[in-house]
Amino acid sequence: MKTLDQKDIIIFDGECNLCNGVVGWLLKFAPKDIFSFVPFQSPRGQELLKTHGFPTESLDTVILIDEAGIKTHSDGFLRIVSKIPKWQRVAALLAFIPRMIRDYIYVTASRNRVKWFGSSNSCTINLSPKAS
């Protein structure tokens, strides 16, 4: 079993309803010892963004930090989904779609996520030291 320090880190926009919905879905379907969810607005999120060379003012992609390195955009999302046993086949099938097409869809959704899904003043997860 992984400890909190060994969990894969997912950095996401804690004020985005779409992002919060995906995190809620992951909390429901992913094994409990796989992911640590970190809103980019949290102190830990800001620290991780700075450490890995990402801008700290806004976030336009999910960021996965795991044993293989850092993944963003559709590669990050597919890698996250591939770690959920019941969804591995779906991730494998979606990986056959060329990255250029996957990223176009991902970036389009990212640019319009607040317009389509709205935003929130609070995050789905608790921002206590254990959660962030």
N, C-alpha and C positions, 0 to 999 in steps of 0.2 A: 504494500500500500504506500502511495506517495505521501510525503508530508507537504505542508503548505508551501515550503520553499522549493520543493521538487515539482510542483504542479506547473503545467503549461500556463502561461500568462496570456490572457485576452484583454487587450486595451480597447475600449469602446467609448462612444459618446453617451454619457449617462443622462443627457437631456433629450435625446432623440427617441421618440416613441417606437420607431422601427427597431432601433438598436436594442432598446429595453425589451421589446417583444422577442427578439432573437435570443437575448440573454435568458429571458424567462423560459423559452423553449429549451435552451441548453440545460438550464437548471432542472428541467423536468425529465429530459431524455438522456443526458450524458451521465456516465458513472460519476459519483460524487468526488472521487479522488483524482480527477484528471485536470480540471481547470481552476485557475484563480482569476476572477473577474475584476478588472481594474478600470473604473471610469477615468477617462483622460483628465477630467476636471479635478480629480483628487490629488492630494500631495504626492502619493506614490505614482499616480499616472503621469503627473508633470515631471517627476524625477526620471521615470523610465523613458519618456519621450526625449528629454534632454540627453540622457545617457546614450540613446540610440540614434540621435541626430534628426529627430522629427520635430516639426514646429509644435509649439505648445499652445498657440492661440485657438486653434480649431483642429478637428480631426475629420478627414474625409474617407477614411477606410478603417476597417477593423485591423488590428495588429495582433498577430500571434507570435509569441516568443516561446519556442520549445527547444528540444535537444538538437533539432536540425538547423536552428537559426531563427531568422525573422521572416515571416510571410505576411503579405498585405493583399488587398483587393481580392479578386476571385481565388487566387492561389491560397490565401490565408483562410478564406471561408471554406474552401474545399478541404483543406487540411484539417480544420476544426471538425467538419462534418465526418470526415473519414475516421476520426477517433471515437465515434459513437458506434458501437457494434451494430445496431439495427439499421444504421444509415450508411454503412461502408459501401454497399453496392451502388447506392444512389450517387455518392461522391465519385466512385470509380467511373460510372457512366458519364457524369457531367464533366469529368476530366478529359474525356474524348473530344469535347467541344474545344476548338482552338482558343488559346488564351486571349487572343485579340478580340474575339467575339464575346467571351465570358467577361473580360474586363470592360468592354463597351457597355454591356448590360449592367454590370456592377457600378460603373462610374455614373451612368444615367440614373440609376436608383439612388446612388449616394447624393448626387446633386439635387435631386428632387425629394429626398426623404422627408424633410420637414414640411414641404408643401403638400405632399401626399398623405403623410401620417401624423403630422403635427409634432410639437415638442412639449416637454414637461419641465417643471421646475424641480422635480425630484427624480432620483434614480431608482430603478427597480431593486437594486441590492443595497444593503446596509453599508454605509461608508466607514464603518468602524475599522480599526487596524487589522482585524482578522479578514475582513472582506476586501480591503483595498491593499 
